[in-house]
């Protein structure tokens, strides 16, 4: 269930949930983006190896989103290029969640 901000790896866990049981509260926000690294001081061989590993990780992440949203991998890859923030309804339209929870109205 998505409550508040569901960002980064948390949205990957959310999309990987059992399809038909993924839920977001109405004011939840969901964020997806490509993996990143904080490594600045490395030699060229380490940077090349990390780049290769990051590309493999990015492709795996895109495959997971594609498999669980029904979107083509190339669309997911494009959407991962930048930080994408979605409302609960937009996350439902995208296929990350299956429904947006509705609150019961209280009797006055």
KAWODA-V343625 format. One record per pair of residues at least 4 apart in sequence whose C-alpha atoms are under 7 Angstrom apart, sorted by the first residue. I is the first residue (numbers start at 0). J is the second residue. If there is no record, write none. Layout:
I&J  I&J
This chain:
0&21  0&22  0&23  1&5  1&22  1&23  1&24  1&27  2&23  2&24  2&27  3&26  3&27  3&28  4&27  4&28  4&29  5&9  5&10  5&28  5&29  5&30  6&10  6&29  6&30  6&31  7&11  7&30  7&31  7&32  8&12  9&13  10&14  10&29  10&30  10&31  11&15  12&16  13&21  13&95  14&64  14&67  14&95  14&96  15&67  16&21  17&21  18&97  19&97  20&97  21&96  21&97  21&98  22&96  22&97  22&98  22&99  22&100  23&27  23&87  23&96  23&98  23&99  23&100  24&87  24&99  24&100  25&87  25&99  25&100  26&86  26&87  27&86  27&87  28&84  28&85  28&86  28&87  29&84  29&85  29&86  29&87  29&90  30&82  30&83  30&84  30&85  31&79  31&82  31&83  31&84  32&79  32&80  32&81  32&82  32&83  33&57  33&79  33&80  34&53  34&57  41&45  41&46  42&46  43&47  44&48  45&49  46&50  47&51  48&52  49&53  50&54  51&55  52&56  53&57  54&58  55&59  56&60  57&61  58&62  59&63  60&64  61&65  61&72  61&75  61&76  62&66  62&72  63&67  64&68  64&75  65&69  65&70  65&71  65&72  65&75  68&93  68&94  68&95  70&74  70&75  71&75  72&76  73&77  74&78  75&79  76&80  78&83  85&89  85&90  86&90  87&91  87&99  88&92  88&99  89&93  90&94  90&95  90&96  91&95  91&96  91&97  91&98
